[in-house]
Amino acid sequence: MDFQSLAIILRGALSPNSDERKAAEESLNQFQYTPQHLVRLLQIIVDGSTDMAVQEVASILYKNFIAKNWSPHDPGEQSKILPGDKEMVRQNVLISVAQVPSLLRVQLGESLKTMIYADYPEKWPTLLRWVKHNLLDQQVSGVLFVLRILSRKYECRLDEERAPVYHIVEETFPHLHSIFNRLVQIANPSIEVAELIKLICKIFWSSIYLEIPKKLFDPNVFNAWLVLFLNILERPVPLVGQPTDPEIRKSWEWWKVKKWIVRILNRLSLWFGDVKLQTPDNEAQTFQENYAGNFFECHLNLLNVLRGGCYLPDRVTHLVLQYLSNSISKSNMYILLQPRLDIVLFEIIFPLMCFNDNDQKLWEEDPHEYVRKSYDVIEDSYSPRAAARDFVTELVRKRGIKNLQKFMLFIVEIFKRYEEAAPEYKPYRQKDGALFAIGTLCYKLKHTEPYKSDLELMLVQHVFPEFSCPVGHLRAKAAWIAGEYAHLNFSDPNNFRKALHFVVAGVHDPDLPVRVDSVCALRTFVDACRDLNEIRHILPQLLDAHSEIYKLMNEVENGDVVFTLETIVYKFGVEMAPYAHRLCHNLAAAFWKYINTAEDDDDGDDPGSPVAFGCLRAIGTIIESISHLPHLFVHIEPTLVPIMRRMLTTDGQEIFKEVTEIVSFMTFFPPTISMEMWSLWPLMMEALLDWAIDFFPNILVSLDNYISRSTAHFLTCKDPDYQQSLWNMISSVMGDESLEDGIIEPAPKLIQVLFQNSKGQVDHWVEPYIRITIKRLRQTEKPYLKCLLIQVIAVTLYYNGSMTLNILQKLGVATEIFNLWFEMLGQTKKSGAQVNFKREHDKKVCCLGLLSLLSLPADQLPEETLGRIFKAILDLLVVYKDQVAAANEEEAEDDDNMDGGLQTEEGDEADSNRIIKLAAQAKAFRAIDEDPFILFMETIKAMQASDQLRYQSLTQNLDFHYQALADSIAQHAEQRRVEIDKEKMEKESTTVAS
């Protein structure tokens, strides 16, 4: 398509007529992959005679097409852009960037970023040469724009990936410095000069962010750059042309230049702030001796304008304070600070900590935004108040008691003036700042005399009265500081109760920020409360249908509000049952609200945020609290299934552990597994096969629950076919040689679950599972996985000994497998403990598998093999008995969750603690119900009755040691039979009574 035709179609895409627009869009889609299409779009973008609106449409299409098609997403995918077109675009786009207005440059810049990140240096080796050549030109804005994109590619690259940046610095920095030097000498610099200096600073920043390139270690080069930075930092910002609107003013180019200079100096102070640091040419010493003092003075001068009420952008203020905070620990800098410390601390830092006009405006006009900014950690990166807080904290931490004493005397004086003043003259904002300072120094004050002895009195005298203050921001600050000191050891318990009472009352305050601060403070009181009776009586007030906490969860997106609810649920556990349905409903609503808001916001956080975590954790705790009330699950399931269904996909990767935990609970605690819960099985299988293999241990519990608690549905349902689905997943995982042994450990555990729960119903799966087990067994190196794979053989033997042995013999591996098994059983440590099959569960499964062989006919199991197996069983039963007895004597839960199978080797932390807790509580991975001791005796008696000669041959050939073992096992088996009968009777009695 030629230039004019494409321009006409683009103009049609802007038509108010919907039919014309639709026709134009269809034409654009039809011709987008034709040769020269991308080149024509670029020509239209730079053509000055074309309407600006058409150029803008072309630039957006160009950017989107480049982003989607420049670099194929799949390795084997063929590029949809012809190589010739790509080369032509590369040759022309660099020149185009310099020619177009800023509106179009933004779109071209995004496209150029995609191209550079994909092609440089391998496919675009001429790029740096072009940059270097054009830096010699008088018009450098375009080339600086390109160099900024190029340098930013390597800003966060490490090691060998960072190598190209060294070459970029070598080739371009001499020219950059010359341009920078020329710009700073301009007498009355225009705003365009500021834009160029800003670009140079951003290029410098990207190049030094993670590491100082070697080129800059040259003393002459290093000094030359520092001189220019100092020059710009010392200069006052031009007054002419400075916007009056605060929002526009903070983004003015000259203030941005200041910001970038201070950012660079902060970074350099980290690299060279310590004279003990060894650098190739003693740059640290050069920096400290020749420049650090001047830079420090410049920073103080910048801050000093705040004393007179003059303007300094918040971001610059924050960065300057950050620089000063980092300087406190450096002796030479602290010496410079000391003479002016009182001015800095009391006339600059403290006023920044106080409530101000902007706060008041936001409080009145947009309290929701006030709350958001107060709790947004990202805001701390820009907030002067947060930087002032950090300065005070660093000062008292690094420069000790004298400064703390001085600052506290200042705070006490403010408290005194506030108390003495008439209501209309009270310094409310200064009192707010003083309380903020006390809260900031909470940890230090609680551990430093004489302050820690007076903290309770301070709360009573200076904080409690502010809960009834007519000024809303002081009520909010009172709630906040009460929360900060909730863990204080109150000498008078009534003061804790009073503080709690005030905070609970604040939950119903007319001002939104006060309500939020009160709810958040309540969390620390719940956590700190030693006697939950103090709070228990107000639970209905906090959690009833009209609870203010629920309203706030719906009104503001604040994770701390959710965390308060989570803390209450955690602390009161089973007492949450009456509120379970309502809690789950409100937590789910808060979860969806946050997720939907994050999706609507391009810069929003992902679902893995603390808010989402908090909602799901609280829901999990609620489910545990009602585990003894199975009838409630039918009410909460409809609320939770949509969350599970959505978050078991890639949308929930960041919160997958929490989601799978809820699935585990919802497949264990209810009386039955509903069809809605069964609908989640395919999602978990799809996730495992696609991207979630690292979460296999987390999914394991749920899959076991499905198979063992709803076995009939698992075996009989054909749409979907769960048996086939399980096989597809397990065979894929175990057959993937690229997966490490530790990752696939849950797979053999699931195979065991299948055969334990489906005896006599899945004969057709025995051979396939044995085949993949043996194949993986021959490859594996990790001892624990070998144990699990041998246990698969043991479980299939227990499932059907004759069939399994026939399959092993058919595959020609019977001797190999049994030799390996017996070898592993015989391996012991110096202490005598077994190296393999460490857990009670492991030993029990091995016993049951080997026991199944004793009942096989003589023609299937030769006498010499029978004797070897019999002795192995006796040895196993003895160590199993001793291990169980030791565990019972210690009255502790088995480290490995007997009959569990969820926890792996010592030190394996693949499963989350709460999942392990679930397995311990729920007895997921239930062992085969049969008692191995009783089964042993029944098998021996059956052999004695059916084949007397074989029985005699087996028992009479035993030596004295094994005869004694057999007698001991027989006695223990009888004892176990009595114990089991007693347990059954007690259970029946309990059932009847209930």
N, C-alpha and C positions, 0 to 999 in steps of 0.2 A: 504494500500500500504506500502511495507516495505521500509527501509532506502535506499537501493541501487537503487531500482526502481524509487523512487522519485528523487534521485540525478541524475539519467540518464535523466529523463524528464526535470529537471531544466537545465541540460546541453544542451538539445535539444532546450530549449527556447532561448539559446544564439547562436544557429546555424546561419551561414550566409545564409543557404538555407531556403527560405521562406516557402516551404512545410513542412520541419522539424519543423520550428518554429511554424507554424500554428497547426501541429499535437500535439506538446508539450503543447501549450496553451489550446487546446481543452481537453487534458487529465487532465490538472491542474483544469480547470473549472468543469470537470466531477467528480473529486475525492475530491474537496475542502471541502465538507461537510461530508466525510466519517470519521468514528471514527479514532482517533490517527493521522489524517492528520496534525493538528496544532502541535502536539507533535513532529512528524517527521521533520517538517520544523525547529523547534527549535533545534533539534539534529544536523541537517545539518549546521545550523548557527554556532554552537559552535565546530563542528568537525574540528580539526586542519589539518586533512589529506585531506580535501576536497578543491578543487580549490577555491581561493578567489572570483573569478567571480561568481561561483555557490552559494557560501555563501551569496554574496551580493544580488543576485536575490532572494534567499530564505528569506533574511531579509526584503526585500521590500514587497514580497508577504505576509509574516508574519505580518508586520506592517499594511498593507492595510486590511487584513482579520480581524485582531483584531479591527481596527477602525470601520469596517462596521458591525461586527457581535458579538462583545463581549457583548455589552449591547443593547438589542432590543430597537428600537426607539419608537415603539408603546407599550403602557402599556399592551395590551392583547396579544402581539406577543410572540411566544415561541422562546427561544434561539436556534440557529442553532448549537451551540457548546455544546456537552454533558457535564454534570456536572463533570464527571470523568476526561475528557480531560482538563477542566478548572482548576481543582485542581492539576493535574499533571503539567500543565504549570506554575501555581503559585509556586509550589514547586521547579521548575527548573530554572525559568527565572531569579531569583535573583542571583543565583550562576553564571548563564551564563553572566550576565552583566559585572561581574568582569573579565571574561576570554577572551572576544572577543576584537579585535582591535577597535580603536576609530571610524573607519568608520562604523563598524557594531553596535557599541554601540549606535550611534545616532538613528538608526532604532529601536533597542531594547528599547531605552529610550522612544521613542514616543509610542511604544506599552505598555510599563510599565506605562506610564502616563495615557493612556486610562483605563488600568486595575485598577490602584490605585484610579483614580477619580470615577470609577464606583463601586468598591468593598470595599474600606476601609472606616470605620472600620467594618461595619456590616458583610460583606461576606469574609473579609480577616483579622480576628482578630489577626492572628499570625505574621502579617507583622512587627509590631513595635518590637515584641519580637525578631524576627530575626535580625532586625537592631541593637538593643541594644547589642545582643550577639556578632555580627560580628564587632562591633566597638572595641571590645577587641583584635581583631586579628591584626597582624602586617601589613597585606595588606588591607588597608581600602579604596582604591580608589573606588571599586565597591559599597561598602555600603554607602559611602558618596554620590555617584551618585544617589543611590536609595533614601536616606534621603532628598536630595535636591528636588527630584520630589514630595516626600511625603509632605514636608513642604510648597512647592509652592502651593499645592492644597488649603491651607488655607490662603494664602497671603492676599487675598482681601475679605475673609469671615467676616461677621459681627455677633455680638451677639452670639446666641446659636450655630450657624453653625461653630463658631470659637473654640468651646470648645475642640475638639480633639487636637488642636495645643498646648494647655497647658499641656496635657498629654505627647505629643511628647517632649516638652522642659524638663519636669520633668525627663523623662526617658533617654534622650540622651545627654543633654547639659553638664552634668558632664564629660562624656566620650569625647565629642567634645572638651571641654576645655583642657583635658589632651593631646589629639592628637595635638591640636593647639600649646600647650606649648612645646611639644616634637619637633615639626617641627621648631619652631622659634629658637631652640637652636642648630640646625645643622649648623656647621661652614661654609661649602661651599655648600649651598643648590642647588640642581639640579632644572631643570625646572619642574620635576615631583612634587617636594615639593611645588612649586608655584601653580600648578594645585590643589593640595590638600587644600592649604590655601584658594585659591579662592572658592572652593566648600564649605568650612566651613563658609566663609564670606557670601556666597549666602544663605546658610541655616539660618544663623543668621538674615540676611536681611528679608527673608520671614517671619520669626517668629516675628519680631518687626514692620513690615511695618505699620500695622493699630493700634497696641496696644502692650504695653510692657507686656509680660507674668509675672505673679506674681513671678515665680521662680527667675527672674532677678532683682526683687526688694530687694532680700537679699543683704545687703551691701558687704559681702565678695565675692559673685558671681559677682556682678556688677563691683566691683573694679578689680577682676581677669581678666575679659574680657577687660576692658578698658586698663589695663597694656599691654595686648597682642596687642591690636590695636595700642597703642602708640609706642610699640616696632617696629612694621612693618612700621608705618608711618615715624618714624625717620630714618630708614635704607635707605641708598641710593640703588637705583636699581642696580643690578649687571651689570657690563660692559661686562663681558665675555658672549658671546652667544647672545648679543643683536643684532637683525637684523639691517641692514643698510637701507633697503627699507622702506620708510615711511609708506606705506600701511600695510606691514607685521609688522612693528615695533609697531604700535599703538595697535595691537592685541596680542602682546607678553604677555605671562602669568604673568610676574612680573609687567608689567604696569596695567594689569587687576586687579591684587591684590590691587595695589594702588587705582585704581578706586573704587573697592568695599569697601575698608576701608573708603575712603572719603564719599561715599554714605551713609554708616552706620553712620558716625559721623555727617553728615548733618541731618539725621533722628533723632539721639539722641539729637542734639542741638535743634531741634524743640520740643522734648519731655521734655528736661531738661534744656533748655537754659534760662529759666526764674526762678530766685531763689524764686520768689513769688509763684511758682507752688507748690501745696501741693501734695506730693507723700508719699506713706506709710512709707518709711524710709529716707526721705529727700534726695533722689537721686539727685534732682536738685541742692541742695546746695553742695553735694559731687562732682557732675560733675563740677560745676562752680569753686569751691575752689581748687580742687585737679588736675583737668584734663584740663579744658577749656583753660587755659593759655598755657599749653604745646601743646595741639592740635592746638591752634591758631598759635603758633610759628612754628610748623611743616608745617602748610599750607603756611605761609609766606616764609619759606625756600624752599618749593616746587616751589612756584612762582618765587623766586629769581633767579632760573636758567635761566629764560627767559631774564633777563637783560644781561647775557653774551652770549646770542644766543644759549644756550644749548637746548636740546630737552625736551619737555613735551607734552604728547598727548593732543589733543584738548579737549577730553572728561574729562580728569583729570583737565585741566586748567579751564574748565567750572565749574566743581564741586567745585574746590577750591575757585573760585571767588564767587560762590553761597554761600559757607560757610562764606566767609568774608562779603558778602552783608547782610546775616542774622545776623552777629555779630555787625553791625554798630549801631543798636538800643540798644545794651546791653552795659551799662556804663563801666563795667569792661573790656570788650573786646575793646571798643573804646579807652580806656586809653592806652592799649597796642598798638593799631594801630597808635595813634596820632604822636608819635615820628618818625614813618616811613611812614607817610601818603604821604608826597611829593614824596618819592621814589616810593611807590606803585602807586600813581596816575599818575605821569608824566613819569616814566621809565618802568612801566609794563602795567597799564591800558590803557593809551593813545596810546602807540604803537599797542596794540591789536585792537584799534578802526580804525587804519589806513589801507589803501590799502596795500597789501603785495605781495610777490613773487607768492604765490599760487593763489591769486586772478588774478594776471597778466597772469599767465600761463593758467588759466581757461578762462579768457576773450579772449585770443588769440586763444586757441586751441579748446575750446568748449563753445562758448558764450551761447548756449541754457542751458547748465548745470549751467553756472554762473547765469543766470536769475532764473532758478529753485531754486537754493540754496538761492538766495537773497530773494525770496518770500515764501519759504517753512517754515511754523511755526514749523514744526518738527525739522528743522535744528537749530532753536533757542535753542533747548534742548541740543545741542552738541557744539554750536558755541562759541568760546572764545570771539568773537566780541559782541555777544548778551549778554554774561555774563558781559563783561566790561561795556557795555551800562547800564545794570541793576545796577551795582555797583555805577556808577556815579549818576544815577537817585536816588538811595537810599541814597547816601551820601548827596546830596543837599536837599533831602526831609526831612531826619531825623536829619542832622547835619548842617543845615541852611546856613545863608547868608555868613559867613566867608569862608566856603569851596566853595560856588558858586563864590564869588568874586575872590578867589585865582585861581580857575579853569578858569574863564573867562579872567583874566589877562594873563594866560598862552596861551589861545586861541588867544587873541588879538596880543600877541607877535608873534605867528606863522603867523597870517595874515600879520603882519608888515614885517617879514623876507621874506615872499613870495612876497610881493609887491616890495620890494627893490632889490630882487635877479634878476640877468640876466636870460633870458628864459632858457638857458642851465643849470642853477644852481638852478632853483626854486624847493623848496621842495614840489613837487606835491602830494606825498603820505601823507605828514603831513597836507597839506591843505585839502586833502580828509578827514582825520581823524578829523580835526577841524570842517569842515562842518557837518560831521556826529554827532559830539558832540553838535553842535548848534541845529541840528534837534532833537536830543535826548532830549534836555532840552527845547524844544519849549514851552510846557505848562508853565513851571516854569518861563521862560524868559518873556512870554507874560503877566505874572501877577506880575512881580517884577520890581520895579524901582531900579536903573535908566535904566535898560536894555530894558524894554518894549518901552521906548521913542526912543531908538536908533535902534530898529529892522529894521524899514523901510530903514534907512540909511545903516545899515549893509548889507541888501539884495542888495541895489544899488551898494555899493562899493565892496563887496566881493563875491557876488553870481552872479549877472548879467554878469560880465566879463567872468565867467567860461563857459557860454553857447557857447562861441567861442574859448574855450581853445583847443589847439591841442591834449591834452591828453583826451582820451575818457572817462575814469572813472570819471574825474572831470566834464565833461559835464553831465554825468548821475547823479552825486551827486548834481549838480546845479538844475537839473529838480526835483529831489527828495525833496530837501530842499525848493524849491519854492512851491511845493505842500503842504509841512508841514505848510508853513506860508501863504497859499492862503487866509485864513480867517482873516488875519491881517486887522485892520482898517487903510487902507492906507490914509495918509493925502493928498497925491497927487494921484488922480485917474489914472494919466498917468503911474505911477509905476506899478499899477495892470495890466494895459493894456500891458506894456512892458513885464512883467513877463509872462502874458498869451501868448503874441506873441512869446517869446522865447520857451515856452513849446510846442506850436503848431508847431513851426519850428523843434523842437527836435523830433517830431513824424516821420520826414523824415530823421533823422540822419543815416549815413552809418553804425554805430555800433548798433547791435541788443539791447544790454542792455540799451543804451541811448533811443532808440525808446520805449522800454517797460516802462522805468521810466517816460518818457514824457507822454505817454498815461495814465499812472496811476495818474500822477500829474494833468493831465487835468481834471480828475474826481473831484478833490477838487476845481479846479477853476470854473467848471460848477456849483458845489454846492454852492460855496461862492459868485458867481456873483449876484450882486443886480440888475443890468440892463442887461437882457438877450440879448439886442441889441448888447452888446459887443461880443457875441458869435454867435448870429443868422446869421450874414452874412457869417460865415465860416462853417455853417452846411453842405452845399453842398461839401465843401472840406473834411469834416470829414466823410461824410456818402455816398459819391458817389460810383459808382461801383468799383473804383480803390482805395478805402479808405485804408490807412495804418492800420487802426484799424482792418478791416476785415482780412488783411493779417496776422497781428499778432495773431489774434484769431485762424487762421489755423496753424500758425507756432509754437506757444508756448502754453502750457497748463497753463494759468495764469488766475486765477479768477479775479484779479484786472483789467485786460483788459476788461473782460466781465462786471464788475461792472461800469466801465467808460461808456460803451455803455448804460447800464441800467440807469445810472444817467442822461445821455443826453435825453433818451426817457422819463424818468419821468418828467424832467424839462420842456420839450417842448411839451409834450402831443399831442394835435391834430395836431400840426405842423409836426409830424412824418409821417403823411399820405402819402406824396409823396415817402417816403423811406420805407414804411411798408413791401412791398414784399421782398425787398432786405435784410432788417433787419431781418425779420423772417427767411429767407433762411440761412443767416450767423449765426444767433443765434442757429438755429436748427443744422447746421453743427458742430458748436462748441460743442453743447450738445452731439451729437453722438460721436464726436471725443473723448471727455472726458470719456463718458460712456464706449466706446470700449477699451480705454487705461486702465481704471480702472479694467475692467474685465480681460484683459490680464496680469495684474500685480497682483500676489497673495497677495501682501501687499497693493494693491491699495485701495483707499477710495471707499465707496459705492456711489450710485447715489444721496445720500442725501447731497453731498458735497456743499459748498458755490458756486462753479462754476455752478453746475446743477441748484441750486436754482436761481442764478443770471440770467441764460439763460431763465428759465421759467417765472420768474418775469418780465423780460424785454419784453418777448413775450406777456404776459398778458397785460402789459401797452400799447403795440403797438395795440393790438386788441381793447382796449378801445378807443384809439385815432382815430381809423377808424370806430367807431360804427355808425357814420353818413354817411358812404360811403359803404353801403351793397354790392355794386358790386365788391368790392375788396376781399371779403371773398372767392369767388370761386378760386382766385389765391393763397391764402395762405393756404387754407384747405389741399391740397395734401401734403404740407410740414409738417403740424402739425399732421395730422391723424396718421402717423406711430409712433410718439412720444407718443400720447395719447394711442394708442392701446397697445404699449409695457409697458408703465408705469402705466396702470390701472391694471396690474397684480402685483404679489408679488415683481417683480423687482423694482417697483416704490414706495414701502412702505414709504421710507423716504421723498419722494417729492409728496406724494399723494394729499395733499391739493392744491399744485400749479397746478397739472395736472387737478384735478376736476374743478378748477377755469377756466382753459382754455376751458374745455368741456362746462362749463356753458356759457361762452362767445360765443362759437361757435354754441351753440344750441339756442341762443337768438338773436344775432345781424344780422346774415344772413337772407335774405328774406324767405328762407325755410330751413328745416333740410334735409340734403342730406342723401342718403342711406349709404354713408361712415360713416357719424356721427351716423346713426342708428345702424351700426354694433358694436358700442361701448356699447350699452345698455346691451347685455348679459355679457360683461366683468364686468360692474359695479354690476350687480345682483350677479354674481358669487363671486365677491370680498366681497360684503356685507354678503353673506351667509357663506363665508369661513373665512375671516380674517379682513375685513375692517369695522366692525360694528361701531368702534369708529369714522369713517369718514362719518357716515350716514348724519350728518348735511351738510357736504360738497357736498355729492352726491345729496342731496335733490333738489337743484336748477336745476340741469341738468334734473333730472327725471320729475320735474314739466314742464320744457320747452318742453320736448318730448311730454308729454301728452296734454298740453294746446296749443302748437303751431303747432303740427302735429297730431291732434286728429284723423283724418280720417285714417291715416296710423296705428296709435296705435290700433284703433278698428278693422280694417279690416285685417291686416296682420296675417297670421296663421303660417308662417314659417320664423322666430320664432313667437310663440304666445305670444305677449307682455302682454296681459291681464292675461294669466295664469302665466307668469313669475312674474308679479307684485304680484299676489296673493300668489305664492309660497314664495316669499321673505317676504311679509308683515305678512302672517300667521305664518311663521317660527319665525320671530322676535318678534311679539306680543305674540306668544305662548310660548316663552322661558322664563320660570320663573326665570332663573338664571340672566337674564339681568335686570339691574336696570332701574327704571322708566325713569330717565333722558336720558338714551341711546336710548330708543325706541320712543322718542317724534316725530321724523320725520315721523314715520309710520302713525299715525292718520292724520297728515298733508297731506300725499300722498293720503290717502283714500278720504279726502275732495277734493283734486285736481281731482281725478278720477270722482267723481259724479258731481262736478261743471261743468266739461267740456263735460260730456257724457250724458246729460239729455235725458232720453227715450231710450237709446241705450245699457244699461248694466243692465237691470232688473234682469238677472240671478245672478248678483253679490251682489245684495242688502242684501239678507239674510245671505250669508256667512260672509260678512264684518260686519254685525250687530252682528252676533254670536261671532266673535272673539273680537269685541269691548266690548261687555257686559262682556265677560269672563275676559278680562284684567281690565275693570272698577271695577270689584268686588275685584281684587287683589291689585290695585294700592293704594299707600299711598300719593304720591306727588300731591298736589292740581292742579298744572299746567297741569299734564298729565290727571287728571280727567276732567279738562275743555276741553282739546283737544278731549277726547273720547266722551264727551257729544256733542261736536260740530260735530262729525261724525254722531251722531243721528240726529242733526239739519240739516246737509247737505242732509242726505238720506230722511228726511221729505221734504225738499225743492225739491229734485229730484222727489219724488213721495210720497206725504203725506199719501194717502190711503194705498198703498202697505206697507210702512214702519210701519204704525200703526197696520195693520193686522199682520205683522210679530212679532211686539212687543207683541201683544195680544196672538198670537199663542205660543210664547215662555213663556208666563205668566210673563212678566217682565214690561209691560207697566206702571202699577202703581208705581213699584219700581223706574223705570227710571225717570218718570215725578216728583215724589216726591223728588228725589235727585236733579234733575235739578232746581226745584223751590226753594229748600232749598239753593242751591249754589247761585242762583240769589239773594236771600234775605239776604245773609251774607254781612255785611258792617263793616268797621272800625269805630272807634270813630269819625273820621273826616267826616263820611258819605260816603267815597269812597268804591267802591265795593271790596270785598276780592277776588272774582273770576271774570273771563271774563273781565280782565282789559283793554285789547286792543280794539280799535275801531273795528278791524276785528272780534274779539270774539263776541262783542255785535251785530254786523250786521248779522253774521251767525245765532246767536240765534234768532234774530228777524225774519229772513227769514224762518227759520225752523218752528217756532211757527205760523207764518202767514199762512203757507201752511195748517195748521189744521183748520183755520177759514172757508175754502171753502169746508170742508168735510160735507156730509149729516148728518142730526140729528141722524139717527140710528147708525152712527159710532162714533159720539162725543156727549155725553149727554150735556144738557144745563148747568148743574152746572160746568162741566169741561170746557165748552166753556167760561164761565164767568171768570174763574180763568186764563185761557190762555190769554184772551183779556186784563185783567188788567196787566198781566206780560208783554205783548207786549207794552202796553202804557208806563209802567215804563222803559222798555228797550229803547224804541225810544227816550224818554226824555233825559236819561243819555247819549245815543249815540249822540243826537243832541248837547248837552252841551259840550261833549268831542271834537267833531269835531270843534265846534265854538271856543273853547279855543285854540285848536291847530292852527286854522286859524289866530286868533288874535295874537298869539305869532310869527306868520310867521316862524315857525320852522318845520322841518320834524318831523313826529310822532316818538316818541321813539321806538315804536314797529313796525314801517313800516306798516301803515294802508293798509289793504287788503293784507298785506304781509304774516304773518304767519311764517316767517323765524326766527325772533328773538324770543327767549323764555322768561322765567321769568326774572325779574330784577336780575342782577348778573350772568346770564347764559352766559358764554363766549365760548360755544362749537363751535360756528361758527367763522371763521376768520373774521377780520375786512373788508377785501376786498370782501369776499363773501356777507357780510351784505351790503356793499356799492353797490355791484352788484344788490342785491335784491331791494335796494332803487331806483337804477337807472332804472332797467329793469322792475320793478313791477312784478317780479316773484311771484307766488302764487297770481295771480290776483283774486280779490274778484268777486263774482257773480255780473254781470253788473247791475242788477236791483237795483234801488233805494228803500230802505225799506219804506220810507215815501210814495212814490208814489204807491208802491205795497199795502201798508196798505189801502190807500184810494180806490184803484181799487177793492180790496177784499171786503171792506165794502159795496161799491156801488153794487158790484155783488150780495152780500148777500141780500141787500135791494131789488134788482130787482127780485131775484129768490125766496126769502122766507121772505116776509114782516113781518110776525109774529115773526119769529126768530130774525130778525134784531131789531124789537121794544123791544122784551124781553131783548135782550143783552144790548141795549143802555139805555133804560129807567130805568133799575135796577142799573145803575151806580150812585154812590154818587157824590156830588158836585165836589170833588177833581178830580175824574177820568173823569167827564164831561169836566172840565176845561182842563185836559190833552189832551183829545180827540180833543177838539176845537183847542188847540195849535198845535197839530200834523197836523190837517187838513190844517191850515194856512201855516205851514212850507212845507207841501207837495206841495201846490200850488206854493209856492216860489221856491221850488226845480225844479218843472216842467218848470218854466220860465228860471231858470238858465241853465238847461240841454238843452233846445231848443236853447238858446243863444250860448252855447258851440258848439252845432252841426253846427249852422250856421257859426260860426267863423272857425271851422275846415273845412267845405266845401269851404269857401272862400279861405282859405289858400291852399287847395288842388288845386283849380281851378287856383289860382295865380301861383303855382309852376309848 
